[in-house]
Amino acid sequence: MTPDQAAPRLHGLHQGRLVSGIPAFQLLWARLSGWHWLTRITALPGLHGLASAGYDHVLAPLLYRLHLRRRRQSSRSE
């Protein structure tokens, strides 16, 4: 996976398996002190789908656009 392919979503490796989106966040939150509760909440059946849809359709595209904007600005200043 190239950096440009990886940039639109959060990715992680778990037991040799590539995960992305909410499952990648869950892996991260499970290992951060004080964030375990988000793992449990986003694992609930109704909330998992809602969190995944919110990330896939709102948050990930927004973060990716901000990333692209920062890249353009940093390339102009060089």
N, C-alpha and C positions, 0 to 999 in steps of 0.2 A: 504494500500500500504506500503510495506516495504521500508527501505532506499535503498536497492539494486535494487528494482523495480523502484524507483523514480530517482535514480542517472543518468541514461542515458539521461534524458530530463529535461528541466525546467518545473515545474508544478506550478499552482496557483489555488486558489479558487475564483470564481466570482459568487455572488448571489447563493451560495450553490452548484455550479457546478464546477467540476474539469476540468481545461483547461491545455493544455500542448503545447510546441513548440512555434511557432510565436504568437498565441493568448495569451499565458502566458506572453511573452515579451511585447506585446501590452498593456496588463493590467498594467505591471510594468512601461513602458515608459510613459503611460498616467498620472501616478501619480508622476513622477519625473520632477522637474523643469528643463526646458531646453531640455527635451527629447520628448516632445509631437509631434514634427514634425516626428519622426520615426514611431509613431503610425499611423499618417495620410498616410505617404508614403507606409508603408507595408500593408495598407488596400486597396490600389489601386488594381483593378482587376488583371492586368498583374503582378504587383510586388508582390502581396500577394502569388501567386503560386510560383514565383521564389524564394522569401524569404523563404517560407516553404520548398521547395526542397533543397535549400542551407543549411538550418538549419538541416533538417532531414538526408541528405546524406553526409554532409561535417562537419559542425560545431559541431553538437551534438556528432557524433562518436569521433571526435578529442578531444573535451572537456572530454568525458567519459574516453578515453584512458589516458589522462593526470591525471584525478581523480584517476584511478586505479594505475597509476605509483606512485602518491603521497602516496596512501594508502600502497602500498608495501614498499616504502622507510621508511615511518613512523613506520611500523610494525617491520622492521629490526632494527631500532635504539632503540627500546624499550627493 
